Amino acid sequence: MFFSNNLTVPKALQVSVRFFTSLREIVNKKEETLEFPEGEKVTVDTVLKTLTQLYGNRFFEYVYDHKTGEVRGFLQFLINGKSASTQSGLETELEDDDVLAILPPVGGG
């Protein structure tokens, strides 16, 4: 058989998502790795919509306000340890091997 060195397999962009507390219970895992086609613009919002497709109504109800369809304000999103709110929020673009942590509200006292 002849194999060409010019043959390229499309590379997928991978994003790891870490879940905590209630969300961990909903998805029944600590972490999920998602793959997106290379060249596709992947944002925090893209990841949330993908996770909603994977995990359904319970995930949707936890993350989104059912009346407005907006992401609930009490959730925090960290990309490689840095808050998405200090970047472009839900429109923050993710890169290959980024880690997105979805954090629940933190109580104090």
N, C-alpha and C positions, 0 to 999 in steps of 0.2 A: 504494500500500500504506500501511496505517496501522501505525505503530510506537508502542507505549506506552512512556513513560518509566518506568513502574512495573515493567517487565519486568526481573527480576534473574536473572542467570546465577549458579548456585551457584559460590562461590569455593573453590578448592582450597587447602589448606595445603601449602606446598612446603618440603621439607627437603633440603638438599644434604648428601651423604655423601662424605667424602674418604677414600681408601684409600692405604695405604703398604705398602712392601716386599712380602712374600709375598701379602698380600691383594690388592694391586694386580695381581699376576700372575694370581691366581685369577679376578678379575673382568675383567681386561684393560682397565682404565681407571683414571684418577686420581680421577674424581669421578662421582657419579650423583645426579640430582635426582629425588626421589620426590614424588608427589602423593597427598594423602589428602583425603577429603571434609571440607569445613568443618564444624566442630562435633565431629568425631571426636577423641577423646583419643589423642594420638600421643606415645608414650614412646620412650626408647632401645630398650627391648625390642620394641616394635611395629616399629621400623625394622629391627632385626636379623631378626625373623621374616619381614618383607617381603623383605629381601635374600636370605634363605635360599630363599624361593619363587622368586626371580628367578635365583639363581645355583647352586642345587642342592647336591649332596652335598659337593663340594669346599669350598664356603663354609661349610656346616654343620660339617664336620669341623675346619676351622680355628678357628671361633668357639666351638663348643660341645664340651664333654666328652661323648663318645659313651656313656659309662657312666652319667653322672648327668644328662645333658641340660642341665646348667648352663653358663652362659657361662664360658669359661676365665678364670682369675684373672689371667693375665699380660697380658691386653688392657686398654688404657686407652681411655676414651671422653671426648673433649673436646667440649663444646658451646659454640660461639663462643669457643673458647680456654680455657674453664673446665672443670675436671675434673668429670665426672658424679658421681664418688665423694664430692665435697664437697657435692653437692646430694642428690638422692634415688636415686643409683645408676641402675640399669636402669629404674627407675620415674620418672626425671626426665622431666617433660612438656616437649615441644618446641613451639615456636611457629613461625608462618609465617616463612620465610626464615632459619631457624636453620641453622647449619653443624655437622654432627656429624663429627668426625674419629675414625677407629678406628686407634689406635696399637698397634704390636706391642711386645714387650718391648724395653727399651733396655739394651744391654750397656754395661758400664763397664770401666774399666781404667786 
